[in-house]
Amino acid sequence: MTEPASSQDHKINSALVEAEKLVAQLKSYTGTTAEHLALLTQNEAIRTQLEEPFDSVNRLLEELALTGALYMAIEIGILDKLPADGSSVSAADLAAAANVDISAVTRCMRVLANKSFVVETAADEYKHNALSQVCRPDGLGALFLLSMDLHKGWAALPEYFKTHAPEDLYDLKKSPIAYAVGKEGLSYYEVLNLDVTTRNIWNKAMQVADKAMPILGMFPFKEMKEQVEREPERAFVVDMAGGRGQALLAIQEECPGGFGGKLILQDLPIVIDSLAPEEIPNIEATVHDIFTPQPVKNAHIYFMRRILHDFYNPVCLEILRNTVPAMGPDSRLIVCDMVIPQPVEVGGNAHPYWMDFSLMLISGKEKTMREFEGMFEEVGLELVKVWPSVLGATVMLETRLKR
């Protein structure tokens, strides 16, 4: 049914208003990441005004097809078979290399070329572009492959909820993602650790995701200089479950040499054993499980970045209770996570919402400020200050022992 002319005119006028805002933002653009994201959000506001319901559903179908095509291209190896020097290769050669029918390659590559993920140089011939280059598994492709694992979990949610009691969602051993891959009885991280390659892809994806969740620009680590130099025998930063040390590497940018204090990276053996010393200069890598008592006492800072969002509140309380006893009178526990905005910001930053929906698959949860404050109170901590980021919903919550 065609909408009345008055309704269409209103949509066009609204789109023009949003377009004028976009033009103004483009004219004042200085190149910051925050401005870049604001431009994308404003562009979305224009599309929202113009898009009809059928357009919205059709766009979802297009994006699903693009996702499937990219996943196929990465997993069967044809993306890696595109020459790195920028020359083209035929669909026949790609099909032979992947041992698939040529029509499977051409249908896949058409979808990717249509959305500018590869370049079609001639009929059934393709080459890399900048986007396809970074979508390989050693780049953004790692984050994409992780998202595809999550997609398997989302696809299984209807059947999961039909076959499970409501309280099963909070059971670490009955997560939707474990159910989706036939591994119920194991937690998400136990499933992840079954395969070193999968775990390494996850670690790489976390490094890639740092662009969306900054480290610097919130808590002023550099202002700890005087305190750390006064007591260098105390560890400066203990980065708990810190992965490949990306946070400590960033902190060193504004705190050279850790001001003489130790920078301690803690994680499970499967992570620590994969690190080469040259990857983590000036960092002491040690094995520690966050579900056991914290062995490093009286550090200046205990740092939990992207940890608590992996678990529901009762499990978070267990992690916190294993850490708080190690803290000294002026130790800080800094939690770096996103905070769910309330109420929902319609048309705003979608990251905290889709991330929270993803975390539901692995028995995790992004939290509101009220939830954080409640957990801190329960374990004997007090919130000193919220250090926001100019980028998205990420914050650093500075806490100390309750006084």
ABEGO torsion letter per residue (X at the ends): XBBBAAAAAAAAAAAAAAAAAAAAAAAABAGBAAAAAAAAAAAAAAAAAABBAAAAAAAAAAAAAAAAAAAAAAAAGAAAABBAAGBBBBAAAAAAAAGBBAAAAAAAAAAAAAAGABBBABBGBBBBBAAAAAABAABAAAAAAAAAAAAAAAAAAAAAAAABBAAAAABAAABAAAAAAGABGBBAAAAAAABAAAAAAAAAAAAAAAAABBABGBBBAAAAAAAAAABAABBABBBBGAEAGAAAAAAAAABBGGGGBBBBBBBBAAAAAABBAAABBGBBBBBBBAABBBABBGBABBBBBGAAAABBAAAAAAAAAAAAAABBAABBBBBBBBBBBOBBBBGBBAAAAAAAAAAAAAGBBBBBAAAAAAAAAAAGBBBABBBBBABEABBBBBBBBBX
